Amino acid sequence: MDQPSKAGRSRSDRGSISGFVVVITLTVLVCAGLAVDGARIVGGKVSAADHAANAARAGAQELTSLHNGAPVIDTARARRTAQSYLAAHGLSGSVSATPQRVTVTVRITVSMTLLRLAGVSSKSISATRSSAPIS
């Protein structure tokens, strides 16, 4: 049985596996980045929503009167309380209050780990939650 000599092999086949390995390796890295950093984004969203809800609840507890049966929020104190909660936890956001409801939006930035290699260094996330007293 004759084996083809090195001179008889096609030159177009040389190095073709290298390109395939590079593409597959990059694909695996991007998928890993999406999994790892995607989990970080989801965790950040949950954390932002939790803090927004807690700040809104704290603000909604600032009531002016319960004597007439319908609770009314002291809007100035509610805004201060919610902002104090955000400041105590090192968060930025906005607070709005009406006599019936306190709404808080929390904004955070999550740093990427593996997706940084693809040029995505961070992702901004925001969550808005509201709270109202119930009678």
N, C-alpha and C positions, 0 to 999 in steps of 0.2 A: 504494500500500500504506500502510495506516494503521499508525503505530507507537503503541503504548500510551503515553499520557502518564504523567508521574510521579504525577499524581493518581489514575490508574487502577490503579496497582500495589497489590498487597496489602501492608498494613503488617506482616502476620505474617512475611513473608520477610525483613524487615530485620534484620540482625545474626545471622542463623542460621549463617553461615559462621564467625563469630568463636568460637562455642561449640565447633564442630567442630575448629578449629585449636588451641584451648586443650587439648582432650581428646587430640588426636593428639600435641601437643608434650609433654604430661605423660607420655603412654604411651612415647614415644621416650626421654625422660629416665629413666624408671624402668627400661626395658630396658637402657639404657646403664649405669645404676647397678648393675643385677644382673650385667652382664657384667664391668665393671671391678672392683667390690667382690667379686664372686664369685671372680674370679681372685685377688684379695688373700687371700680366705679359704682357698682351695685352697693357695696358696703358704705361708700361715701354718701350715696343717695339715701340709704336707710338712716345713717347717722344724722344727715341734715334734716330729714323729715322728723326724726325723733326730737331733735333739739328745737325745731320750729314748733312742734306740738307742745313741748314742755314750756317754752317761752310764752306761747299763746295761752296755755292753761294758767300760768302764773299771773299773766296780765288780766285774764278774765276773773280772777279772784278779787280784784280791786273793785269792790262794789260800793255804791253810795248809800243805797237804802234797800232794805228788805221788808220794810213795814207795810207797804201797800200790796205785797204779794208778788209783784213782778220785779225781779232783780234788775238793777240798772248799773252799768259799769261806769266808774269814774275814768274817763278816757285819758286824762293827763297822767294819773297815777298808773293806769294800765300800760301806757306806752313806756313810762319810766321803768316799771317793773320788768317788762319784757326786754327792754334794751339792757337793763342791768343783768338779766339772765344771760343774754348773748355776750356781753362784755366779760362776765365771770368765766365763760367757757371759751373765750378767745375767738368768737365767731363774728362775722359781719352779716348784716342783713337789714331788713326794713320792717317797721312795725306800723300798723294802722289800727285805730280803735274807734268804734262807734259805741253808743250806749248799750247796744245789744251784742256786739261781737268784737273780738280781738283777732287780727290776722297778722301772722309773722312769716316772712320769707327769709330763709337762711341761704347764704351763698358760700360755697367752699370750693377750693381747688385741690384736686387729687393729682399727685405726681405719678407719672407712669414709670414703669421699670423696664420691661422688655420692649414696649412700643417706642421708647425713647430712641432705640436703634433705627426705627423707621421714621424718625423726625417728629413724633408726637411726644412732647415733653410733659404736658399736663392737660387736664380736662376740668373745665368749670362746671359745677353742679349746683342747682338750686332746688329748694323744696319749699312749698307754701302750705301752711296749716292754719286753721282757724279754730277758735274755741268760744263758746258762749255759755253763760250760766244757765242752769235749768232750775225751774221752780218746782 
